[in-house]
Amino acid sequence: MHIIKEGDPDWKKKPIIIFNCNDCGCRFEAEKGEWEYAPGIAQQMGEAKYQCKCPCCGKNLYTL
């Protein structure tokens, strides 16, 4: 047997969220710890639940 990519037993604890920046066009994945839950924003923006800063331009981004 040959392992091509080792698994991570804690992968469910580190969900990855994809963010898209409308300012600079950056599209990136952020792991748990890089994004945060934004309950106040979720209420204001309807369905947005997570926030993260764009690594290219620094804008605050929000996503489901």
JOTA-V838897 format. One record per residue. N is the residue number from 1. RES is the residue in one letter. OMEGA is omega in whole degrees, -180 to 180 (999 if undefined). BURIAL is 1 if it has 24 or more other C-alpha atoms within 12 Angstrom, else 0. D_LAST is the distance of its C-alpha to the last C-alpha in whole Angstrom. Layout:
n,res,omega,burial,d_last
N,RES,OMEGA,BURIAL,D_LAST
N,RES,OMEGA,BURIAL,D_LAST
This chain:
n,res,omega,burial,d_last
1,M,179,0,39
2,H,179,0,37
3,I,179,0,34
4,I,177,0,32
5,K,-180,0,29
6,E,177,0,29
7,G,177,0,26
8,D,-177,0,24
9,P,-179,0,25
10,D,-175,0,22
11,W,180,0,19
12,K,179,0,17
13,K,-178,0,17
14,K,-179,0,16
15,P,179,0,13
16,I,180,0,12
17,I,179,1,9
18,I,178,1,9
19,F,177,1,9
20,N,179,1,11
21,C,178,1,14
22,N,-180,0,15
23,D,-175,0,18
24,C,178,0,20
25,G,-180,0,18
26,C,174,0,17
27,R,-175,0,15
28,F,175,0,14
29,E,177,0,13
30,A,179,1,13
31,E,177,0,14
32,K,-175,0,14
33,G,177,0,16
34,E,177,0,15
35,W,176,1,12
36,E,178,1,12
37,Y,-177,0,10
38,A,-176,0,10
39,P,178,0,11
40,G,179,0,13
41,I,-179,0,11
42,A,-180,0,9
43,Q,-178,0,12
44,Q,-173,0,13
45,M,179,0,10
46,G,-174,0,10
47,E,180,0,6
48,A,-178,0,5
49,K,-175,0,5
50,Y,178,1,6
51,Q,180,1,9
52,C,176,1,12
53,K,176,1,15
54,C,-180,1,16
55,P,-179,0,19
56,C,-175,0,21
57,C,176,0,21
58,G,180,0,19
59,K,174,0,17
60,N,-179,0,14
61,L,-180,1,11
62,Y,180,1,7
63,T,177,1,4
64,L,999,1,0
